[in-house]
Amino acid sequence: MTQEQAPEPQKKKIWPGFLDQSEIPLAVYATIFVTMGLLWVFQELHPDVTLGFFTELLGAAFTLFIIDTLLVRSKTKRWKIVQEHVDYLISRDVNRLRDGLAVRAFGFDPVISGIRSADQLADVRAQRALLLEQMEAQTPAELVSSLSQSSLFNEGTYAYLDEKASALWDVFNMRYSEYMDPKLVSTLIQLHTHIKDLGSHIRQYSRATAYPGDATYYQTIGLQGASVSTCEILKIVNELKRKGYSRTANIAID
């Protein structure tokens, strides 16, 4: 079985990273240091008064910095405890979405060969990856003819997409989401949006049954919208896989 690729470690940023996670607004630090600068400039006018204020502000800035540093370190320590499991949740959900997309949107039917379960699983994943990469290379207009309308436009797929959107929503709205890489959170939010949009296009397509006289219109609009949303979803899930965010749930295989 092929070895699962771990998510790329977040790059360490010392000072910029501290500023990003700071519990105290930067405006507070800026105000203190600007005031200290002004006091230093005007110290010749009232040396005793300005020196006293300058010392007090310097002490306040130092105290705030120490408190802020301790808070940031505490947050980072708490995040390290759960980071591995959160990465697993994201990777598992992305893998399941990729599998569902391949089967429901493109009628993926892998050729299963080999004897060992590990080899079969690796082979199926490789076939699926190839299919999704090929579909990603297509434009929305080209993708229309590749979509499996019978398996995509039905209540089962709508419910499936709604479930996957809810799973993503739970991940980036959990308690520890504030510690996640903002770019990753933004990507997950975009993925959630496109999944919900695809569900809306499925609903639009299904109106053809309720309004048979306008069936062609609703099917065309639904199909065109679905191709656009599917293209966006493909780009995101393939990119997440390239970054290591795609793995199967933990299972016992031979």
C-alpha positions as CSV (number, residue, x, y, z in Angstrom):
1,M,0.0,0.0,0.0
2,T,1.3,3.5,-0.8
3,Q,2.4,5.5,2.2
4,E,0.0,8.3,3.1
5,Q,1.4,11.8,2.6
6,A,1.3,13.9,5.7
7,P,0.0,17.4,5.5
8,E,2.8,20.0,4.9
9,P,4.0,21.4,8.1
10,Q,3.2,25.1,8.7
11,K,6.2,27.3,8.1
12,K,7.5,28.8,11.3
13,K,7.3,32.6,11.5
14,I,8.8,34.0,14.6
15,W,8.0,37.7,14.8
16,P,5.2,37.9,12.1
17,G,3.7,34.7,13.6
18,F,3.6,36.4,17.0
19,L,1.9,39.5,15.6
20,D,-0.7,37.3,13.8
21,Q,-1.6,35.5,17.1
22,S,-1.3,38.4,19.4
23,E,-4.1,38.8,21.9
24,I,-3.5,42.6,22.2
25,P,-4.3,44.8,19.2
26,L,-1.3,46.2,17.5
27,A,-2.8,49.7,17.8
28,V,-2.2,49.5,21.6
29,Y,1.6,48.8,21.0
30,A,1.7,51.5,18.3
31,T,0.1,54.1,20.6
32,I,2.5,53.4,23.5
33,F,5.6,53.6,21.3
34,V,4.4,56.7,19.5
35,T,3.7,58.4,22.8
36,M,7.1,57.3,24.1
37,G,8.7,58.8,21.0
38,L,6.9,62.2,21.5
39,L,8.0,62.2,25.2
40,W,11.6,61.6,24.2
41,V,11.4,64.5,21.7
42,F,9.9,67.0,24.2
43,Q,12.0,65.9,27.2
44,E,14.0,69.1,27.2
45,L,10.9,71.1,28.0
46,H,9.9,69.2,31.1
47,P,12.6,66.6,31.7
48,D,11.3,65.3,35.1
49,V,7.7,64.9,33.9
50,T,8.5,63.4,30.6
51,L,11.1,61.0,32.0
52,G,8.5,59.8,34.6
53,F,5.9,59.2,31.9
54,F,8.5,57.6,29.6
55,T,9.5,55.1,32.3
56,E,5.9,54.3,33.1
57,L,5.1,53.6,29.4
58,L,8.2,51.5,28.9
59,G,7.2,49.4,31.9
60,A,3.6,49.1,30.6
61,A,4.8,48.0,27.2
62,F,7.2,45.4,28.7
63,T,4.4,44.0,30.9
64,L,2.0,43.8,28.0
65,F,4.6,42.1,25.9
66,I,5.3,39.5,28.6
67,I,1.6,38.8,29.2
68,D,0.9,38.6,25.4
69,T,3.8,36.2,24.9
70,L,2.6,33.9,27.6
71,L,-0.9,33.9,26.1
72,V,0.4,33.1,22.6
73,R,2.6,30.3,23.9
74,S,-0.4,28.9,25.9
75,K,-2.5,28.9,22.7
76,T,0.2,27.3,20.7
77,K,0.7,24.5,23.2
78,R,-3.0,23.8,23.3
79,W,-3.1,23.7,19.5
80,K,-0.3,21.2,19.2
81,I,-2.3,18.7,21.3
82,V,-5.2,18.7,18.8
83,Q,-3.5,19.6,15.6
84,E,-2.7,16.1,14.5
85,H,-6.4,15.0,15.0
86,V,-7.7,18.1,13.2
87,D,-5.4,17.4,10.2
88,Y,-6.8,13.8,10.2
89,L,-10.4,15.1,10.2
90,I,-9.7,17.4,7.3
91,S,-7.8,14.7,5.3
92,R,-10.5,12.1,5.9
93,D,-13.3,14.5,4.9
94,V,-11.4,15.5,1.7
95,N,-10.7,11.9,0.8
96,R,-14.4,11.0,1.2
97,L,-15.5,14.0,-0.8
98,R,-13.1,13.0,-3.6
99,D,-14.5,9.5,-3.6
100,G,-18.1,10.7,-3.6
101,L,-17.3,13.2,-6.4
102,A,-15.7,10.6,-8.6
103,V,-18.6,8.1,-8.2
104,R,-21.6,10.5,-8.1
105,A,-20.4,13.1,-10.6
106,F,-18.4,11.0,-13.0
107,G,-19.7,7.4,-12.5
108,F,-16.3,6.2,-11.4
109,D,-16.2,2.4,-11.6
110,P,-12.6,1.2,-10.8
111,V,-11.0,-1.9,-12.1
112,I,-10.1,-3.9,-9.0
113,S,-7.2,-6.2,-9.4
114,G,-4.8,-8.0,-7.1
115,I,-5.3,-10.2,-4.1
116,R,-4.2,-8.2,-1.1
117,S,-6.6,-5.5,0.2
118,A,-3.7,-3.0,0.6
119,D,-2.8,-3.3,-3.1
120,Q,-6.4,-3.1,-4.2
121,L,-7.0,0.1,-2.1
122,A,-3.9,1.7,-3.4
123,D,-4.8,0.8,-7.0
124,V,-8.4,2.2,-6.6
125,R,-7.0,5.4,-5.1
126,A,-4.6,5.8,-8.0
127,Q,-7.3,5.3,-10.6
128,R,-9.5,7.8,-8.8
129,A,-6.7,10.4,-8.6
130,L,-6.1,10.0,-12.3
131,L,-9.7,10.5,-13.2
132,L,-10.1,13.6,-11.0
133,E,-6.9,15.1,-12.4
134,Q,-8.2,14.6,-16.0
135,M,-11.6,16.2,-15.0
136,E,-9.8,19.1,-13.4
137,A,-8.1,19.9,-16.7
138,Q,-11.4,20.4,-18.4
139,T,-13.3,23.7,-18.7
140,P,-16.8,23.9,-17.3
141,A,-18.2,23.7,-20.8
142,E,-16.2,20.6,-21.5
143,L,-17.1,19.1,-18.2
144,V,-20.8,19.2,-19.0
145,S,-20.5,16.1,-21.2
146,S,-18.4,14.3,-18.6
147,L,-21.0,14.6,-15.8
148,S,-23.1,11.5,-15.0
149,Q,-26.5,13.1,-14.8
150,S,-28.3,10.0,-13.6
151,S,-26.1,9.7,-10.5
152,L,-25.5,13.4,-9.9
153,F,-28.9,14.9,-10.1
154,N,-30.9,13.1,-7.5
155,E,-31.9,13.4,-3.8
156,G,-29.3,11.0,-2.7
157,T,-26.4,13.1,-4.0
158,Y,-28.0,16.3,-2.7
159,A,-28.2,14.7,0.8
160,Y,-24.6,13.5,0.4
161,L,-23.3,16.9,-0.5
162,D,-25.3,18.5,2.4
163,E,-23.7,16.0,4.8
164,K,-20.1,16.8,3.5
165,A,-20.7,20.6,3.7
166,S,-21.9,20.2,7.3
167,A,-18.8,18.1,8.1
168,L,-16.5,20.9,6.7
169,W,-18.5,23.5,8.6
170,D,-18.0,21.7,11.8
171,V,-14.2,21.6,11.2
172,F,-13.6,25.3,10.7
173,N,-16.1,26.3,13.3
174,M,-14.8,24.1,16.1
175,R,-13.2,25.6,19.1
176,Y,-9.6,25.3,17.9
177,S,-10.2,26.7,14.4
178,E,-8.6,30.0,15.4
179,Y,-5.3,28.3,15.6
180,M,-5.5,26.9,12.0
181,D,-3.6,28.4,9.1
182,P,-5.9,31.2,7.8
183,K,-5.2,30.1,4.2
184,L,-6.4,26.6,5.0
185,V,-9.5,27.9,6.7
186,S,-10.2,30.1,3.7
187,T,-9.8,27.2,1.4
188,L,-12.2,25.1,3.4
189,I,-14.7,27.9,3.5
190,Q,-14.5,28.2,-0.3
191,L,-14.9,24.4,-0.6
192,H,-17.9,24.5,1.6
193,T,-19.5,27.3,-0.5
194,H,-19.0,25.4,-3.8
195,I,-20.4,22.2,-2.3
196,K,-23.5,24.1,-1.2
197,D,-23.7,25.8,-4.7
198,L,-23.6,22.3,-6.3
199,G,-26.5,21.2,-4.1
200,S,-28.4,24.3,-5.3
201,H,-27.8,23.4,-8.9
202,I,-29.0,19.9,-8.3
203,R,-32.2,21.4,-6.8
204,Q,-32.5,23.6,-9.9
205,Y,-32.2,20.6,-12.2
206,S,-34.8,18.7,-10.3
207,R,-37.4,21.4,-11.0
208,A,-37.7,19.9,-14.4
209,T,-39.9,17.2,-12.9
210,A,-42.3,19.7,-11.3
211,Y,-42.4,21.8,-14.4
212,P,-42.3,19.5,-17.4
213,G,-43.2,22.3,-19.8
214,D,-39.9,24.1,-18.9
215,A,-37.9,20.9,-18.3
216,T,-35.2,21.8,-20.8
217,Y,-34.6,25.2,-19.3
218,Y,-34.2,23.9,-15.7
219,Q,-32.0,20.9,-16.8
220,T,-29.8,23.2,-18.9
221,I,-29.4,25.8,-16.1
222,G,-28.8,23.1,-13.5
223,L,-26.3,21.3,-15.6
224,Q,-24.3,24.4,-16.5
225,G,-24.2,25.6,-12.9
226,A,-23.2,22.1,-11.7
227,S,-20.3,22.0,-14.1
228,V,-18.9,25.3,-12.8
229,S,-19.2,24.3,-9.2
230,T,-17.8,20.9,-9.9
231,C,-14.8,22.5,-11.6
232,E,-14.1,24.6,-8.5
233,I,-14.5,21.7,-6.2
234,L,-12.1,19.6,-8.3
235,K,-9.4,22.3,-8.1
236,I,-9.7,22.6,-4.4
237,V,-9.8,18.9,-3.4
238,N,-6.9,18.1,-5.8
239,E,-4.8,20.9,-4.4
240,L,-5.6,19.8,-0.9
241,K,-4.5,16.2,-1.8
242,R,-1.2,17.6,-3.3
243,K,-0.6,19.3,0.1
244,G,-1.2,16.0,1.9
245,Y,-4.8,16.5,3.0
246,S,-6.4,13.3,1.7
247,R,-6.3,10.0,3.5
248,T,-8.6,7.1,4.2
249,A,-10.2,6.5,7.6
250,N,-8.2,4.3,9.8
251,I,-8.9,0.7,8.9
252,A,-7.3,-2.7,9.5
253,I,-6.1,-4.2,6.2
254,D,-3.9,-7.1,5.3
